[in-house]
Amino acid sequence: AATEQTTGTVREKPVGRAVSLMGRAAAPLQRVAPTKPSPPRLTGRAARNAPAVPTPVEVHEPSLTPMQLAQRALSPAIAPIETTFIVLVVTIFILLQREDLRDRLISLFGSRDLHRTTTAINDAAGRLSRYFVAQLGVNLSAGGIIAIGLAIIGVPGALLFGVIAALLRFVPYIGIWIAAILAVFLAAAIQPQWTMAVYTLILFIVVDVVAGQIAEPLLYGHRSGLSPLAVVVAAIFWSWLWGPIGLVLSTPLTLCVVTLGRYADRLNFLTVLLGDQPALTPAQNFYQRLLADDPHEAIVQAERLLREMSLIDYYDNVALEGLKLARNDAMRGVLMPEQLARINDALVDIVENLEIADGLPDRLSRTEPADSAGAMSASATADLSDRHDSHISAHPPMHHETDRASVLCVPGRGAFDEVTAAIAVQLLGRQGLAPMIATHSGYRSAHADEPSFKDAPIICIISLDAPESPPYLRNMLRRTREWRPRATLVVGVGGAPEAGPEMGATGASHAAPTFRAMIEECRMGASVQHSRQASHLAGAD
């Protein structure tokens, strides 16, 4: 009766009135429409020569037996039931032969490396276990909320629909909406108005959005090891291959494949394509953005990483590693001069923007000489001496030990040594030191006559070529030691210089493979210079 009343309500609406209006408009046309004339009746000879009119024949099938009716009614459900039965039987036998199948898989995939194979199996089993437990919890919670919501709305059989919704949620994407369609149809049938049906639909939408977009990502979205695109592609592929069963098993099967790719070198491409790990390291991404002439995205990446790490960690682990990649390409000759210039300009822009983003005044310039000697003073950093980076050392020296200690940063002649020295100036200025930077050519030609060079108690030779110790760098270190025998001489960055008699003869006091190590050496050198000055003053008194 409620269904008939709902249908009558629909008929009384504008749709029903429109249908009746169209019927009344078509009535005059039907009255004036020409009727098809009946064929004339033939007599005599014409009747005998006329072709015979076909006699219509009707075929009446015999009535169906009860068995035939049952077969016709159950035939659409036989195939899914058959597939489910086969899956259950195979699952039972797999569980009964679990240990034997495990040993056979280990022998098949890698009996020569039992540790690696066992680790892969345990990893896959752990991920699947966490996935199924989390999915079961989410589905049961969603079913319980739907049952309570339907009971409040007034839909009969709320508990049944809650159970159906919880079970159908194991079918990705479409399962919950099958239960929603059934509940909405029942709500529309028992109430003439559409209020109950609309509330039921809203309930299913809210529950599915909360469960799918909030609960599932928090519980196992980032633990499964699959990217969102991989989940969708896997659902399409496995459902095309195995139908509904493939749709249900798409995520577990893909998870096993991706886990196997982590430990099998030949299948590692599956992990790259389907896994949730970044395809490029931060350093590779940094250098790729430089090659693409997109410093803005590199700055955005840096700002995102700086939320989780300090500035010096970013320079050591991301920027320095990216500079090494750029330096290797430059040594191989794959970077054109125009491209080298663009990369250097982009690097300077990144360093300047990072200093501004970190809340410091923009005091960094483009490593150009400020006078004939090629020196650029960074004494403006003295007002920042109180801002020490707590990540540098667990026991940093006192402020008076490093106050006004000058550090001369001299870049090598590599393609990216000047911008590397600019990064060193920025970091040293944050530690209460007074860094200066000189161009390579200006330092070689005028260091003997420049007072600011003579007064620097600490000299940092900064070059990405330091690990290879090229001849020009060894000569530069030797001349610096002859010129300033009492100065603290630090060489870096990019890796520790090669040990050997040639490198030892240069008189390099300290090797700093990273910016962090360079800052530590400079601060200790400042403490040593402060102690020498104090001893000298005490002796003079």
Buried (B, 14 or more C-beta within 10 A) or exposed (E): EEEEEBEEEEEEEEEBEEEEEEEEEEEEEEEEEEEEEEEEEEEEEEEEEEEEEEEEEEEEEEEEEEEEEEEEEEEEEEEEEEBEEEBEEEEEEEEEEEEEEEEEEBEEBBEEEEEEBBEBBEBBEEBBEBBBEBBEEBBBBBBBBBBBBBBEBBBEBBBBBBBBBBEBBBBBBEBBBEBBEBBBEBBBEBBBEBEBBBBBBEBBEEBBEBBBEEBBEEBBBEBBBBBEEBBEBBBEBBBEEBEBBBBBBBBBBBBBBBBBBBBBEEBBEBBEBBBBEEEEBBBBBBBBBBBEEEBEBBBEBBBEBBEEBBBBBBBBBBBBBBBBBBBEBBBEEEBEEEBBEBBBBBBBBBBBBBBEEEEBEEBBBBBEBBEEBBBBBBBEBEEBBEEBBEEBBEEBBEEEBBBEBBBBBBBBBBBBBBBBBBBBBBBBBBBBBBBBBBBBEBBBBBBEEBEBBEEBBBBBBBBBBBBEBBEBBBEBBBBBBEEBEEBBBBBBBBBBBEEEEEBEEBBBBBBBBBBBBBBBBBBBBBBBBBEEEEEEEEEEE
